[in-house]
Amino acid sequence: MARKKNSSLIATKVLPFDKYELYNKAVQSPEDDVQFYLECYKEIRKGKKPITLREDFCGGGAISCEWVKLDKAHKSSGIDLDPEPMDYGRKNYISKLNDDQQSRIALIKKDVLSGGLPTADLAVAVNFSYFLFKKREILKKYFDNVYQSLNHKGLFILDIFGGSQCYDAIEDKTKHKDFTYYWDQQSYDPLTNEAYFEIHFRYKNKKYENVFSYDWRMWSIPELKELLIEVGFQDAKVYWEGSNRQGGGNGVFKQTDKGESCLSWIAYIVGIK
Ligand SMILES: C[S@@+](CC[C@H](N)C(=O)[O-])C[C@H]1O[C@@H](n2cnc3c(N)ncnc32)[C@H](O)[C@@H]1O
């Protein structure tokens, strides 16, 4: 599966490439992401436009940067525990914004499980980062924090992946111009739904193993919808990806009440305050 993946970073190794640059090229598509968030908000809120976006688990804050580029009124904040990717983002992404855009973005070192998250019209948690919360009560605490932080008519957008292939120990590889990206599904335990994944890169004919690793619980769409409703969201809608002619995802997500069984899928869940 997987065009988009990520989560907790492993110890910094001396690598002959910029791991965040390769990660960004391999798994992120922030320009498309912000366009989807905007359209989704306008669809659900009948044409009303969101102004403030908060990117939880922001890493380098690539989405926060694209949000302030999209409209002169937009403001964004990115939240992460780890200063390393945020410093990378300040140096490599935020520094490339103009002064006005820079004045409308802030990356903040904070635990999303702590209270007082910055208020927003849109909160997003993508690339499945919340999968690192394995206990229901902990994930519920995070969702409650998000609910409390959202403005009136706010939305919470999170992505999720699944499909029968996610339970197999397989390595998926994608060739890019200067490197190869590997998504390695090492283990899955049906008793706990916990799974362990690694990202490797091949660069200049050498494979660098375990550049990023992910120790996750595979949550399901109904579990997440139930939790969103439990913390107070009025509704939770699912946006399912359409297919291309080869049977892969086409990058177009539409709201639906019925999915389809497939080897690998990605969807968005939208919590409506
Ligand atoms: C690999 S990243 C995701 C980066 C980015 N969102 C993306 O799409 O690629 C997951 C991030 O979650 C952060 N993180 C983990 N637990 C967190 C928590 N409790 N509060 C805030 N950030 C957390 C990690 O430091 C890490 O940067």
Ligand as a Chemical Component Dictionary entry (heavy atoms), coordinates in Angstrom:
data_LIG
# 
_chem_comp.id                   LIG 
_chem_comp.type                 NON-POLYMER 
_chem_comp.pdbx_formal_charge   0 
_chem_comp.three_letter_code    LIG 
# 
loop_
_chem_comp_atom.comp_id 
_chem_comp_atom.atom_id 
_chem_comp_atom.alt_atom_id 
_chem_comp_atom.type_symbol 
_chem_comp_atom.charge 
_chem_comp_atom.model_Cartn_x 
_chem_comp_atom.model_Cartn_y 
_chem_comp_atom.model_Cartn_z 
_chem_comp_atom.pdbx_ordinal 
LIG C1  C1  C 0  6.626 11.717 11.564 1  
LIG S1  S1  S 1  5.699 12.792 12.259 2  
LIG C2  C2  C 0  4.485 13.438 11.252 3  
LIG C3  C3  C 0  4.955 14.702 10.581 4  
LIG C4  C4  C 0  3.953 15.342 9.678  5  
LIG N1  N1  N 0  2.662 15.516 10.314 6  
LIG C5  C5  C 0  3.756 14.584 8.403  7  
LIG O1  O1  O 0  2.698 14.602 7.855  8  
LIG O2  O2  O -1 4.644 13.983 7.892  9  
LIG C6  C6  C 0  4.900 12.425 13.756 10 
LIG C7  C7  C 0  5.206 13.543 14.684 11 
LIG O3  O3  O 0  4.378 13.436 15.838 12 
LIG C8  C8  C 0  5.121 14.020 16.905 13 
LIG N2  N2  N 0  4.484 13.636 18.173 14 
LIG C9  C9  C 0  4.457 12.407 18.748 15 
LIG N3  N3  N 0  3.729 12.444 19.888 16 
LIG C10 C10 C 0  3.278 13.714 20.032 17 
LIG C11 C11 C 0  2.470 14.365 21.009 18 
LIG N4  N4  N 0  1.981 13.701 22.058 19 
LIG N5  N5  N 0  2.231 15.682 20.847 20 
LIG C12 C12 C 0  2.730 16.359 19.792 21 
LIG N6  N6  N 0  3.474 15.791 18.824 22 
LIG C13 C13 C 0  3.760 14.481 18.937 23 
LIG C14 C14 C 0  6.525 13.479 16.699 24 
LIG O4  O4  O 0  7.481 14.273 17.352 25 
LIG C15 C15 C 0  6.640 13.530 15.173 26 
LIG O5  O5  O 0  7.283 14.686 14.699 27 
# 
loop_
_chem_comp_bond.comp_id 
_chem_comp_bond.atom_id_1 
_chem_comp_bond.atom_id_2 
_chem_comp_bond.value_order 
_chem_comp_bond.pdbx_ordinal 
LIG C1  S1  SING 1  
LIG S1  C2  SING 2  
LIG S1  C6  SING 3  
LIG C2  C3  SING 4  
LIG C3  C4  SING 5  
LIG C4  N1  SING 6  
LIG C4  C5  SING 7  
LIG C5  O1  DOUB 8  
LIG C5  O2  SING 9  
LIG C6  C7  SING 10 
LIG C7  O3  SING 11 
LIG C7  C15 SING 12 
LIG O3  C8  SING 13 
LIG C8  N2  SING 14 
LIG C8  C14 SING 15 
LIG N2  C9  SING 16 
LIG N2  C13 SING 17 
LIG C9  N3  DOUB 18 
LIG N3  C10 SING 19 
LIG C10 C11 SING 20 
LIG C10 C13 DOUB 21 
LIG C11 N4  SING 22 
LIG C11 N5  DOUB 23 
LIG N5  C12 SING 24 
LIG C12 N6  DOUB 25 
LIG N6  C13 SING 26 
LIG C14 O4  SING 27 
LIG C14 C15 SING 28 
LIG C15 O5  SING 29 
# 
